[in-house]
Amino acid sequence: MKKWPLEGECARVRDIVENSGLYVAVQNSVIAYDKAAVSCFTERFYGEVDAFQFPFGEMALIPEDAEKILGLQVEGKSTGDKFKKNLDWKKIYELTEKLFGWDEKMTYGLFVKGKKYPKKEFKLKEIRKMYAGSLEKDGDNELLSEKEVHATAAAYLLYVLASVIFPDSKGNRVSVNLLQLLDPLEEVSKYSWETAIVAHLNAQLAKASRERTSQMNGNLALLQHFLSLIKDDGDIQLEPTWNNTKPRGTRYKYTGSQDKEETQNLKLLAMRQKLDNMTGKEVNFDPQKEDRVGGLLDLAYYHGPLVYPYG
C-alpha cells in the first residue's frame, strides 16, 4: 500500500502484521491492471453461477487462485462464522475499546457523518493519520507501550481488509463490521482468507456485470489471473463478420484524454473479438497446474477405507 507502507512501522508492529497472513496479499497486489481486460471479463460474468461464460465454456475463480497468486493461506475457519452484518452500538464500542483503546465518545466522533445519524463507518484517511509512523514514534528504545503497538497493528490490518481483501464502492471508508475479524488480533491468521477474497471478488463482479454499473471493485490482481487462460493470441482465427455489439462491451466508458479513451475502447473490442472466436484448444483451463508442488500427496498416499460419517 503506497499510502501506508509497512516499512514506516516499528518492528513490533511489523511482526504482528506479517504473522497475520494478510500482508502477503498486500505485497502481491501491487500491480498496474489492464482496464480494458478487466472490463472485458467483467461483462461476461454471471453472478447466478459465479462464473465467466465464454463461447468455449465456463470458467470460474477458485480459492486455489488466491493461494497461488496472492499467497493467502488455504486452510482455516470461515470469515462468515458468527459474523454479524449489523453490529449493535454496544458491541461496536466494545470492539473499538479492545482494539484501539477508544471510549464511546471518541468512537462516536470518528464515525462518518450522515444526514441524520452517523454511519457505522470510519474514514481510512483518519485511521492512517492516527496510527501511521510508529517507527519514528517508537525510536530505538521501544517508547510505545504494548497497547499502542497492538492498536497500530489493528489499525493497519483494518486498512488492509478495506483496501486489499474486501475493497468496495465505499472507497475511503471502512465498515465497523470488519472489526469482528480482528478480534482477537492473535487469531487473524486462522481464517481461510483465500476463500473470503474469492467470495468477495465474485460478489463485486456480479454487481459490476449489471447494466448501468460502471465501477469494478475487489482485488483486481486476482482477477487478472484469467489473462493467462489464452495460450497464444496468434492461434485464434478471427471471424471477419464478427458482430462487435455483443454481449455488452460497448457500454463501458473510459475517463481521461480522448486519445486514451479511444485506445482503450479499441483494445476492449479487440479482446472481445478474440474471446468470441476462441475454441477450447486455445484455452488453458488449469493455469495453476505448473505452479503446484506435490499435488494431493496426503490423499494419494492414504490407503485406508473411505468411511461415510452418517452411513
KAGIVEN-V734963 format. One record per run of one state. SS is the DSSP state (alpha for helix, beta for strand, coil for the rest). FROM is the first residue (numbers start at 1). LEN is the number of residues. If there is no record, write none. Layout:
ss;from;len
SS;FROM;LEN
SS;FROM;LEN
This chain:
ss;from;len
coil;1;1
alpha;2;3
coil;5;1
alpha;6;3
coil;9;2
alpha;11;8
coil;19;4
alpha;23;5
coil;28;7
alpha;35;8
coil;43;2
beta;45;2
coil;47;4
beta;51;4
coil;55;2
beta;57;3
coil;60;3
alpha;63;8
coil;71;6
beta;77;1
coil;78;11
alpha;89;12
coil;101;3
alpha;104;7
beta;111;1
coil;112;9
beta;121;3
alpha;124;8
coil;132;2
alpha;134;8
coil;142;4
alpha;146;20
coil;166;7
beta;173;3
alpha;176;7
coil;183;2
alpha;185;6
beta;191;1
coil;192;1
alpha;193;16
coil;209;11
alpha;220;10
beta;230;1
coil;231;2
alpha;233;3
coil;236;13
alpha;249;3
coil;252;6
alpha;258;20
coil;278;2
alpha;280;3
beta;283;1
coil;284;5
alpha;289;3
coil;292;5
alpha;297;4
coil;301;11
